[in-house]
Amino acid sequence: MDFIKRLKPTHLRLLLKIAETGQLQIAASAMAMSQPAASRIIGDIEKQANTALFHRSPKGMEPTPVGTAFIRHARGVVAELDSLEKEVRDLTTGAAGEIRIGTVTGPAVGIVLPVLQEFRESFPDTSVTIEVGPSTELVRGLDEGRFDFIVARIPAEQDSRDFMVHPGRSEDVQLVVRASHPLVGRQGVTLDELRAYDWVIQERGSPIRLAVESAFHLAGVPVPHRIVNTSSLLVVESLLATSDVIAPQSKEVCELLSRQDFGAKLRILDINASMLVSPYFVVRNRGRHLPRAATMFFEQVLKRL
């Protein structure tokens, strides 16, 4: 039955409408075609199949066993075509698809997550993956194609000409402690006073670590020596909950951790020195085309910045 290969989606939809309404005229009208045209299509299919698809009577049209088989398969085919149409439309408009983003911690909290909340209100079916890590790993992931774009710093050894780099912003570093810490409530705490406590801080060479060390060097105060080195926010939170440790974090992260509704019972210290991290950027690979959904998310990140 080679004629089956020549059946068009319009023919299948017409069969379904006739089965649904039982009336050729109503089905033809619903398909925006004339009754003679609809009758001719059904007649051609029956001629090729060498059997009737419907019993005709004054009460309407009832499918024959062969017609019932046609209708059953037509439902599956039309459903798949409708699903394909919706998926293509969603992918081309950004309503669906997959977005992969890499970001350092500060803008993850202050930029990417707020954009995500707004984005998902409009496009709930879009799959979004956000990976937080150090800039060196994020740039490597972007180069390998694991991310659509990243929010990070470009390492000195990386040739920035490989990327499209958009301006971001600098980060302020603040110091977060537990609510019962002896320095909570004090104004203008000095760096010398801070040296008396244990610290939990990112590894040597990290931007926040460099910002903290630079602040101490500029003030002529020795850098704290009782330090736990970790980039794990979970480890940081655990130490803050059980000791008087001091944890430098980006301003966005500190404000999140110290919010009353967050429930961590943490506070930000008021110190008499500023700690500024080098700026981060929004970076995408120059040679790769972004899918529509990723392009829309990317544009929203830039707009928020």
Secondary structure, 3 states (H helix, E strand, C coil): CHHHHHCCHHHHHHHHHHHHHCCHHHHHHHCCCCHHHHHHHHHHHHHHHCCCCEEEECCEEEECHHHHHHHHHHHHHHHHHHHHHHHHHHHHHCCEEEEEEEECHHHHHHHHHHHHHHHHHHCCEEEEEEEECCHHHHHHHHHHCCCCEEEECCCCCCCHHHEEEEEEEEEEEEEEEECCCCCCCCCCECHHHHCCCCEEECCCCCHHHHHHHHHHHHHCCCCCCCEEECCCHHHHHHHHHHCCCEEEEEHHHHHHHCCHHHCCCEEECCECCCCEEEEEEEEEECCCCCCHHHHHHHHHHHHHC
